[in-house]
Amino acid sequence: PARRSSMIPKESKLSNNFAQWLKQNPNTPGSRLVMLLKKHLHPHPNAEAERLKACHDKNYPLCFAGHEEYDKSIENAPQDRKENLIHLERTTKMPFAPSLDSEGYSVWRMRRFSPINGKLRLIHSLGTDPSCLALLLAGAAVEDFGVVVELGTYLGLSSKCIGMGLNSTGRADSYFAFDIFGNDDFNYDKITKAMPWTLQVMPDFKKESSYQWLWRNATYDAYPTANAFEGYINSTTLTPRMWHKKTVALLSIDSAKSWNALKSQTAGIQRPYMLKKGSIFILMDFITIESHIKLFYSGCLSQYLQPVYSSYCRGEQWIFVATQSFSLGMIGACIEDFIEDQAEPTDAQYEEMFTVAQEHVNIMSSLDFDSSNKNSSLSPQLESERRCMINRLKEQIKVSPGVWKFLRVQ
């Protein structure tokens, strides 16, 4: 019998299908997110490539705030400070930011904890910088639809970015964060090496200590009513009861580094579905986890999810819109049907996955669904970003074929 192919529509059908979905579901977080991404990340064809390069070049005002706010800051800056990045970081405002004082909420403040012993200190992060603006827009897209749930927060920069967007909607008590927050040699060593001042501020801070106090300090001025749950994430600690059984509008995961971890950590929120149609799904290290990429491009996840944001090779984060309500319960069975009795996909299946990956990169480059504008006026910089991303995806899809057997139903 013929081998089962990927369930993803081919080439331009992807773009057409999602454009139609957006028209049919305009009042969902996912549709609102796409509109916000187009405005703030894609005001012109090469805008996002320029912003991501700014992140790499440590031009934090453009990296964090985007073109609109950055251009305002440049326009209003004294002539002798238009190229002074420290000045611009203090004067460039974050979109949707609260006004803490007469100067508003700047990029400088965004990248720092609330004052600790009178000082604003940098939040150590693990690669969140290029995606902070997209995370903020995702939070702002939630509006009156459900709650935000984040798994794996580290010190809170991602929480702060999402929370600031959510705060702009005026909705309190709608953010729920889960992390081990301590008793972790690896994170303790990272924290104390990157931020040695923590040992001065908190002399009793040990490897077995909780660092939730740092997360709260980072998060609360952006979203004052955030809820934190400390401990291991599993079917008993992560359940809808934690957020009073409200619909999850945005789920962000940075704690599950394998398919088994993703299943076990979210086991308590799979019934009747993990995410409702129109919700936002964020995988903070998607591009580095080959099992996630294989699952997605087999069609077993992508039949439910449309990627709308990637930090390309500048980061690891991808953001998806759920085009159908779904749970993870049938993914393993789907892989079983996809692979059948073989060790890995056929060459034809691999080629189909590569084609779809290319189409996704094309879509995320602009979120422009007008086929007449496709690939128009692309700069070498944007072409380079796209080429790097598609090569990375192809590598992760094809590498380590033995992984496929672990994705089947066990």
C-alpha positions as CSV (number, residue, x, y, z in Angstrom):
1,P,0.0,0.0,0.0
2,A,1.1,3.6,-0.6
3,R,2.8,5.3,2.3
4,R,0.8,8.0,4.1
5,S,2.0,11.5,3.1
6,S,2.1,14.6,5.2
7,M,-1.4,16.0,6.0
8,I,-0.2,19.6,5.3
9,P,-1.7,21.3,2.2
10,K,1.0,22.0,-0.3
11,E,2.7,25.3,-1.2
12,S,0.5,28.3,-1.8
13,K,-2.6,26.5,-0.5
14,L,-1.1,27.0,3.0
15,S,-1.1,30.8,2.6
16,N,-4.6,30.8,1.0
17,N,-6.1,28.5,3.6
18,F,-4.8,30.6,6.5
19,A,-5.9,33.9,4.9
20,Q,-9.4,32.4,4.6
21,W,-9.2,31.2,8.2
22,L,-8.3,34.7,9.4
23,K,-11.3,36.2,7.6
24,Q,-13.6,33.6,9.2
25,N,-12.2,33.9,12.7
26,P,-11.4,37.7,13.1
27,N,-12.3,38.0,16.8
28,T,-9.8,35.4,18.2
29,P,-6.4,36.0,19.8
30,G,-4.7,34.4,16.9
31,S,-6.2,36.7,14.3
32,R,-5.6,39.8,16.5
33,L,-1.9,38.7,16.9
34,V,-1.5,38.4,13.1
35,M,-2.7,42.0,12.7
36,L,-0.4,43.2,15.4
37,L,2.6,41.4,14.0
38,K,1.9,42.9,10.6
39,K,1.8,46.4,12.1
40,H,4.8,46.2,14.4
41,L,7.1,43.7,12.8
42,H,6.3,44.1,9.1
43,P,5.6,47.7,8.3
44,H,7.7,47.2,5.1
45,P,9.1,44.1,3.4
46,N,12.5,44.1,5.1
47,A,11.5,45.5,8.5
48,E,11.8,42.3,10.5
49,A,15.2,41.4,9.0
50,E,16.4,44.9,10.1
51,R,15.0,44.5,13.6
52,L,16.6,41.1,14.1
53,K,19.9,42.4,12.9
54,A,19.5,45.2,15.4
55,C,19.1,42.6,18.1
56,H,22.3,40.9,17.0
57,D,24.1,44.3,16.9
58,K,22.8,45.2,20.4
59,N,20.7,48.0,19.1
60,Y,18.1,47.3,21.9
61,P,15.8,50.3,21.2
62,L,14.9,48.9,17.7
63,C,15.2,45.3,18.8
64,F,12.7,45.6,21.7
65,A,10.3,48.3,20.6
66,G,10.2,47.9,16.8
67,H,10.3,50.4,14.0
68,E,7.4,52.7,14.9
69,E,8.6,53.6,18.5
70,Y,12.2,53.6,17.5
71,D,11.6,56.0,14.6
72,K,9.7,58.3,17.0
73,S,12.6,58.3,19.4
74,I,15.1,59.1,16.6
75,E,12.9,61.9,15.3
76,N,12.7,63.5,18.8
77,A,16.3,63.0,19.8
78,P,18.7,66.0,19.9
79,Q,20.9,66.0,16.8
80,D,24.0,65.0,18.7
81,R,22.2,61.9,20.2
82,K,20.4,60.4,17.2
83,E,23.1,57.7,17.1
84,N,23.6,57.4,20.8
85,L,22.1,54.0,21.7
86,I,22.1,54.5,25.4
87,H,20.2,57.7,25.1
88,L,17.7,56.1,22.6
89,E,17.3,53.1,24.9
90,R,16.2,55.4,27.7
91,T,13.8,57.4,25.5
92,T,12.3,54.8,23.2
93,K,9.0,53.6,24.6
94,M,7.7,50.1,24.5
95,P,4.4,49.5,22.7
96,F,1.4,49.0,25.0
97,A,3.6,49.9,28.0
98,P,2.2,51.3,31.2
99,S,3.3,54.8,32.3
100,L,5.2,54.4,35.5
101,D,6.2,58.1,35.5
102,S,6.3,61.2,33.3
103,E,8.8,59.5,31.0
104,G,6.7,56.4,30.4
105,Y,8.1,52.9,30.1
106,S,11.3,52.8,28.1
107,V,13.3,49.9,26.5
108,W,15.9,50.6,29.2
109,R,13.3,49.8,31.9
110,M,12.0,46.8,30.0
111,R,15.3,45.1,30.1
112,R,15.7,45.5,33.8
113,F,14.3,44.4,37.1
114,S,12.3,46.8,39.2
115,P,14.7,48.7,41.5
116,I,16.6,46.5,43.9
117,N,18.3,48.4,46.6
118,G,17.7,51.5,44.5
119,K,19.3,50.2,41.4
120,L,17.8,49.0,38.1
121,R,19.7,45.8,37.1
122,L,19.7,43.9,33.9
123,I,17.5,40.8,33.7
124,H,19.6,37.9,32.7
125,S,17.8,36.0,29.9
126,L,18.4,32.9,27.7
127,G,17.9,34.4,24.3
128,T,14.5,36.1,24.7
129,D,15.7,39.5,23.4
130,P,14.8,39.0,19.6
131,S,11.3,37.7,20.5
132,C,10.3,40.1,23.3
133,L,8.3,42.4,21.0
134,A,6.4,39.4,19.5
135,L,5.7,38.0,22.9
136,L,4.3,41.4,24.0
137,L,2.1,41.5,21.0
138,A,0.8,38.0,21.8
139,G,-0.1,39.1,25.3
140,A,-1.9,42.2,23.9
141,A,-3.9,39.9,21.5
142,V,-5.5,38.0,24.3
143,E,-8.0,40.7,25.2
144,D,-11.2,39.2,26.6
145,F,-10.5,35.6,25.6
146,G,-9.3,33.4,28.5
147,V,-6.0,33.3,30.4
148,V,-2.2,33.1,29.7
149,V,-0.3,30.1,31.0
150,E,3.5,30.0,30.8
151,L,5.6,26.9,31.6
152,G,9.3,27.6,32.3
153,T,10.0,31.2,33.1
154,Y,13.6,31.4,34.3
155,L,14.0,34.9,35.6
156,G,11.0,36.5,34.0
157,L,12.0,38.4,30.9
158,S,9.6,36.4,28.7
159,S,6.9,36.8,31.4
160,K,7.5,40.5,31.5
161,C,7.1,40.8,27.7
162,I,3.9,38.7,27.6
163,G,2.6,40.3,30.8
164,M,3.1,43.9,29.5
165,G,0.9,43.1,26.5
166,L,-1.7,41.4,28.6
167,N,-1.7,44.3,31.0
168,S,-2.6,46.6,28.2
169,T,-6.0,44.8,27.9
170,G,-6.9,45.9,31.4
171,R,-7.5,42.3,32.6
172,A,-6.1,41.3,36.0
173,D,-5.4,37.9,37.5
174,S,-5.1,36.3,34.1
175,Y,-1.4,35.2,34.0
176,F,-0.3,31.9,35.5
177,A,3.4,30.9,35.5
178,F,4.8,27.5,36.4
179,D,8.5,26.9,37.1
180,I,10.7,24.9,39.5
181,F,12.1,28.3,40.6
182,G,15.0,26.8,42.4
183,N,16.7,23.7,43.9
184,D,18.6,23.7,40.6
185,D,22.4,23.7,40.5
186,F,22.4,24.6,36.8
187,N,20.2,27.7,37.0
188,Y,21.8,28.7,40.3
189,D,25.2,28.7,38.7
190,K,23.9,30.7,35.7
191,I,22.2,33.3,37.9
192,T,25.1,33.9,40.3
193,K,27.7,34.0,37.5
194,A,25.6,36.4,35.3
195,M,24.3,38.5,38.3
196,P,26.8,38.2,41.1
197,W,25.0,41.1,42.9
198,T,22.2,38.6,43.9
199,L,24.6,37.2,46.6
200,Q,25.0,40.7,48.0
201,V,21.3,41.5,47.9
202,M,20.3,38.1,49.2
203,P,23.2,36.6,51.3
204,D,21.1,33.5,52.1
205,F,20.6,32.7,48.4
206,K,21.8,29.1,48.0
207,K,21.5,26.4,45.3
208,E,18.5,24.9,47.1
209,S,16.9,28.4,47.4
210,S,13.9,29.6,45.4
211,Y,14.6,32.4,42.9
212,Q,10.9,33.2,42.5
213,W,11.6,36.6,44.2
214,L,13.7,37.5,41.1
215,W,10.9,36.5,38.8
216,R,8.3,38.5,40.7
217,N,10.6,41.5,40.7
218,A,11.0,41.3,36.9
219,T,7.3,40.7,36.2
220,Y,5.2,42.7,38.6
221,D,5.6,46.2,37.3
222,A,4.6,44.9,33.8
223,Y,1.7,42.7,35.1
224,P,1.1,43.2,38.9
225,T,-1.3,40.4,39.4
226,A,0.7,37.5,37.8
227,N,0.3,34.2,39.6
228,A,3.3,31.9,40.1
229,F,3.3,28.2,41.0
230,E,6.6,26.7,42.2
231,G,7.6,23.1,41.7
232,Y,7.8,20.3,39.1
233,I,5.3,20.6,36.2
234,N,3.1,17.5,35.8
235,S,-0.4,16.2,35.6
236,T,-1.1,17.0,39.3
237,T,0.5,20.4,39.5
238,L,-0.7,21.7,36.1
239,T,-4.5,21.5,35.8
240,P,-7.3,23.8,34.7
241,R,-8.2,24.2,38.4
242,M,-5.2,26.5,38.7
243,W,-6.8,29.1,36.5
244,H,-10.4,28.4,37.6
245,K,-11.1,26.3,34.5
246,K,-11.0,29.4,32.2
247,T,-10.1,28.9,28.6
248,V,-6.3,29.1,27.9
249,A,-5.9,31.8,25.3
250,L,-2.1,31.7,25.2
251,L,0.1,28.8,26.2
252,S,3.9,29.4,26.2
253,I,6.3,26.5,26.9
254,D,10.0,26.7,27.6
255,S,10.3,23.8,30.0
256,A,9.7,20.7,27.8
257,K,12.8,19.8,25.9
258,S,11.5,16.6,24.3
259,W,8.2,15.0,23.1
260,N,7.9,12.9,26.3
261,A,8.4,16.0,28.4
262,L,5.8,17.9,26.4
263,K,3.3,15.1,26.9
264,S,4.0,14.5,30.6
265,Q,4.0,18.2,31.6
266,T,0.8,19.0,29.8
267,A,-1.0,15.7,30.6
268,G,-3.3,17.4,33.1
269,I,-4.7,19.9,30.5
270,Q,-5.5,17.6,27.6
271,R,-9.2,17.0,28.1
272,P,-11.3,17.9,26.3
273,Y,-8.6,19.8,24.4
274,M,-5.3,21.5,25.2
275,L,-6.0,24.6,23.2
276,K,-9.1,26.0,21.6
277,K,-9.4,27.2,18.1
278,G,-8.0,30.7,17.8
279,S,-5.6,30.4,20.7
280,I,-1.9,31.2,20.6
281,F,0.8,28.6,21.2
282,I,4.4,29.5,21.8
283,L,7.3,27.1,21.8
284,M,10.3,29.1,23.2
285,D,13.0,26.7,21.9
286,F,11.2,25.1,19.0
287,I,14.1,25.4,16.5
288,T,16.5,23.5,18.8
289,I,14.3,20.5,19.6
290,E,14.3,18.1,16.7
291,S,11.4,16.0,18.1
292,H,9.1,19.1,18.0
293,I,10.1,19.9,14.5
294,K,9.7,16.3,13.3
295,L,6.2,16.1,14.9
296,F,5.2,19.4,13.4
297,Y,6.3,18.7,9.8
298,S,5.0,15.2,9.7
299,G,1.6,17.0,9.6
300,C,0.6,15.5,13.0
301,L,0.9,18.9,14.7
302,S,0.7,21.3,11.8
303,Q,-2.8,20.1,10.9
304,Y,-3.8,22.1,14.0
305,L,-1.2,24.9,14.1
306,Q,-0.1,27.7,11.7
307,P,3.3,29.3,12.5
308,V,3.1,33.1,12.4
309,Y,6.4,34.2,14.0
310,S,9.9,33.0,14.0
311,S,13.1,34.6,15.3
312,Y,14.9,32.9,12.4
313,C,18.4,32.0,13.2
314,R,18.7,34.9,15.7
315,G,16.8,32.9,18.4
316,E,14.8,29.7,19.1
317,Q,11.2,30.9,19.5
318,W,8.2,30.2,17.3
319,I,4.7,31.4,17.7
320,F,1.7,29.5,16.3
321,V,-2.0,30.0,15.9
322,A,-4.3,27.1,16.7
323,T,-6.5,26.8,13.6
324,Q,-8.5,23.9,15.3
325,S,-9.1,22.9,18.9
326,F,-6.7,20.0,19.7
327,S,-5.1,17.9,22.3
328,L,-1.8,15.9,22.1
329,G,-3.6,12.5,22.7
330,M,-3.6,11.4,19.1
331,I,-0.3,12.7,18.0
332,G,1.6,9.4,18.7
333,A,-1.0,7.4,16.7
334,C,-0.7,9.9,13.9
335,I,3.0,9.3,13.7
336,E,2.4,5.6,13.7
337,D,0.3,6.0,10.6
338,F,2.7,8.4,9.0
339,I,5.8,6.1,9.5
340,E,3.9,2.7,9.3
341,D,6.4,-0.1,9.5
342,Q,9.4,1.9,8.4
343,A,12.2,3.3,10.5
344,E,11.8,6.8,9.1
345,P,9.9,8.8,6.4
346,T,10.5,8.0,2.7
347,D,12.5,10.4,0.6
348,A,9.3,11.6,-1.0
349,Q,7.9,12.4,2.5
350,Y,11.0,14.2,3.5
351,E,10.8,16.3,0.3
352,E,7.2,17.2,1.1
353,M,8.2,18.3,4.6
354,F,11.0,20.5,3.2
355,T,8.5,22.1,0.7
356,V,6.1,22.9,3.5
357,A,8.9,24.3,5.7
358,Q,9.9,26.6,2.9
359,E,6.3,27.8,2.5
360,H,6.1,28.5,6.3
361,V,9.2,30.6,6.2
362,N,7.8,32.5,3.2
363,I,4.6,33.2,5.1
364,M,6.3,34.3,8.3
365,S,8.6,36.7,6.3
366,S,5.8,39.2,5.9
367,L,2.4,37.7,6.8
368,D,1.4,39.1,3.4
369,F,-1.2,36.8,1.9
370,D,-1.4,38.7,-1.4
371,S,0.3,36.3,-3.8
372,S,1.1,39.2,-6.2
373,N,3.4,40.6,-3.6
374,K,5.2,37.4,-2.9
375,N,9.0,37.8,-2.7
376,S,8.8,41.4,-3.9
377,S,11.7,43.7,-3.0
378,L,13.4,41.4,-0.6
379,S,16.7,42.6,0.6
380,P,19.8,40.4,0.7
381,Q,19.5,40.6,4.5
382,L,16.0,39.1,4.5
383,E,17.0,36.5,1.9
384,S,19.9,35.5,4.2
385,E,17.6,35.2,7.2
386,R,15.1,33.0,5.3
387,R,17.9,30.8,3.8
388,C,19.4,30.2,7.2
389,M,16.0,29.3,8.7
390,I,15.1,26.8,6.0
391,N,18.5,25.2,6.1
392,R,18.1,24.8,9.9
393,L,14.7,23.2,9.5
394,K,15.8,20.8,6.8
395,E,18.7,19.7,9.1
396,Q,16.4,19.1,12.1
397,I,13.9,17.3,10.0
398,K,16.4,14.9,8.5
399,V,19.0,14.5,11.3
400,S,18.9,11.6,13.8
401,P,16.3,9.4,12.0
402,G,16.3,7.1,15.1
403,V,14.2,9.8,16.9
404,W,11.2,8.8,14.8
405,K,10.6,5.6,16.6
406,F,10.4,7.4,20.0
407,L,7.6,9.6,18.6
408,R,5.3,6.6,17.9
409,V,2.7,5.4,20.4
410,Q,4.6,3.6,23.1
